[in-house]
């Protein structure tokens, strides 16, 4: 299967005006900082950062004891989320990973949430700000599975999405997985139904990486 060339970029703490770099090269000051780190990723999400800071952190700061990295899990960054390098990169920060997803990527967010225990919480598009704050506060007490909502992509559906985003076709994927091509097309249709749009449309609305 083809692989996307992914540059996960920088992660900076937004807990104070110093904006220390967490990754790829941790700032020396971070090692001695007494505050918890709160970050957003990808870095380009300026309005997303404001929403997280004003809507969530100002009200729940004292409940997030180990710090968090909030992920803009939106269609704009779809190409990041078809490869596990993004989650491995964020896991290295040792911060709690909180996904904030849009309506099209809910099923993909749930796929990663079920697959990786490093993901602390998923905040869904219909979760109001007060509900999101409440979920973050309660997550430290309740089991993570209590917070999952909606459908998730299956393993085959994810493989189809990943292959098509990387530029492969269904016939090539069927050969590489040694399955009937009709199963691949059926998985493609299921994935598109769960995501609410065809994969070509989702790809067009995502940024290059």
C-alpha positions in Angstrom: 0.0 0.0 0.0 1.2 3.5 -0.8 2.3 5.7 2.1 1.6 9.4 2.6 4.6 11.6 3.4 3.4 13.1 6.7 5.1 16.0 8.5 3.3 16.2 11.8 4.7 19.7 12.5 5.3 21.5 15.8 3.4 21.2 19.0 3.5 24.2 21.3 2.1 24.6 24.8 -0.5 27.3 25.1 -0.8 27.4 28.9 1.2 30.6 29.1 2.7 33.3 26.8 6.0 31.5 26.5 4.4 28.9 24.1 7.2 26.4 24.7 7.7 23.8 22.0 6.8 20.2 23.1 7.6 18.5 19.8 9.6 17.8 17.8 12.2 19.4 20.1 11.1 19.9 23.6 12.1 23.3 25.0 14.4 23.2 28.0 11.9 25.3 30.0 9.2 22.6 29.7 11.3 20.3 31.9 11.1 22.8 34.8 7.7 24.2 34.2 5.3 23.7 37.1 2.2 24.2 35.0 0.4 21.5 33.0 0.8 21.6 29.2 -2.2 22.2 27.0 -1.8 22.1 23.3 -3.7 22.0 20.1 -2.8 20.0 16.9 -2.4 20.5 14.0 -0.8 23.9 14.7 -2.5 25.7 11.8 -5.9 25.6 13.6 -6.0 29.2 14.9 -9.7 29.5 15.4 -9.8 26.0 16.9 -7.2 27.1 19.4 -9.3 30.0 20.5 -12.4 27.8 20.8 -10.5 25.3 23.0 -9.0 28.0 25.2 -12.2 30.1 25.6 -14.8 27.3 25.5 -13.1 24.5 27.4 -9.9 25.3 29.2 -11.0 28.4 31.2 -13.7 26.3 32.8 -12.0 22.9 33.3 -8.3 23.8 33.7 -8.2 22.5 37.3 -9.7 19.2 36.4 -7.2 18.3 33.7 -4.3 17.4 36.0 -1.9 15.9 33.5 -2.4 18.2 30.5 -4.0 17.5 27.2 -3.4 17.8 23.4 -6.7 18.7 21.7 -6.9 17.4 18.1 -8.7 19.2 15.4 -10.2 16.0 13.9 -11.9 17.7 11.0 -12.2 17.0 7.3 -9.5 19.6 6.6 -6.9 17.2 8.1 -8.4 13.9 6.9 -5.1 12.9 5.2 -3.3 12.9 8.5 -5.8 10.6 10.1 -5.5 7.7 7.6 -2.1 6.8 9.0 -1.2 5.9 12.6 1.9 8.1 12.6 -0.2 11.0 13.9 -1.2 9.2 17.0 2.2 7.8 17.7 3.6 11.3 17.4 1.1 12.7 19.8 1.5 9.8 22.2 5.1 10.7 22.7 4.1 14.0 24.4 2.6 11.9 27.3 -0.4 14.3 27.3 -4.0 13.1 27.2 -5.2 13.0 23.6 -8.6 14.6 23.2 -10.2 14.4 19.7 -12.7 17.0 18.7 -14.3 15.7 15.6 -16.6 17.0 12.9 -19.7 15.3 11.5 -17.9 13.6 8.6 -15.1 12.1 10.7 -17.1 10.8 13.6 -16.8 7.2 12.4 -13.1 7.5 11.8 -12.6 9.1 15.2 -14.4 6.2 16.8 -12.2 3.8 14.8 -9.1 5.3 16.4 -10.7 5.6 19.8 -11.5 1.8 19.9 -8.1 0.9 18.5 -5.8 3.1 20.7 -6.0 3.4 24.4 -3.8 6.5 24.3 -6.9 8.5 23.1 -8.5 9.9 26.3 -11.8 11.2 24.9 -13.7 12.0 21.8 -15.8 15.2 21.7 -18.6 14.9 19.1 -19.9 17.6 16.8 -23.3 17.8 18.6 -21.7 18.1 22.1 -22.4 21.6 23.4 -19.6 23.4 25.1 -21.0 22.8 28.5 -21.4 19.0 27.7 -17.8 18.9 26.4 -16.5 20.4 29.7 -18.6 18.0 31.7 -17.3 15.0 29.7 -13.7 16.1 30.3 -14.3 16.5 34.0 -16.0 13.1 34.3 -13.7 11.1 32.1 -11.1 10.8 34.9 -13.7 8.9 36.9 -15.6 6.9 34.3 -14.4 4.2 31.9 -13.6 5.5 28.5 -16.1 3.2 26.7 -18.9 5.0 28.5 -18.3 8.1 26.3 -18.3 6.6 22.8 -21.3 7.4 20.6 -22.2 6.4 17.1 -20.7 4.0 14.5 -17.1 3.3 13.9 -15.3 2.3 10.7 -14.4 -1.4 10.6 -10.9 -2.5 9.9 -11.7 -3.2 6.2 -13.5 0.1 5.8 -10.6 1.9 7.2 -8.2 0.1 4.9 -10.3 1.1 1.9 -10.4 4.7 3.0 -6.6 4.7 3.6 -5.9 3.2 0.2 -8.1 5.5 -1.7 -6.8 8.6 0.1 -3.3 7.4 -0.8 -4.2 7.2 -4.5 -4.8 3.5 -4.9 -7.8 1.9 -6.6 -10.1 -0.8 -5.3 -8.7 -3.5 -7.6 -5.2 -3.0 -6.4 -6.4 -3.1 -2.8 -8.3 -6.3 -3.4 -5.2 -7.9 -4.8 -3.0 -6.8 -1.9 -5.5 -8.0 0.7 -6.4 -11.1 -1.4 -10.1 -10.5 -1.1 -12.8 -10.3 -3.7 -13.0 -6.8 -5.2 -16.8 -6.8 -4.5 -16.0 -6.9 -0.8 -13.8 -3.8 -1.3 -16.6 -1.9 -3.1 -19.1 -3.0 -0.4 -16.8 -1.7 2.3 -16.3 1.5 0.4 -20.0 2.1 0.3 -20.4 1.4 4.0 -17.6 3.7 4.9 -19.1 6.5 2.8 -22.5 6.0 4.4 -21.0 6.2 7.9 -19.0 9.4 6.9 -21.9 11.0 5.1 -20.1 11.7 1.9 -18.3 9.9 -0.9 -14.5 9.5 -0.3 -13.6 11.6 -3.4 -15.5 14.5 -2.0 -13.9 14.1 1.5 -10.5 14.0 -0.2 -11.2 17.3 -2.1 -12.1 19.1 1.1 -8.9 17.9 2.9 -5.6 19.8 2.9 -2.5 18.4 1.3 0.2 17.3 3.8 
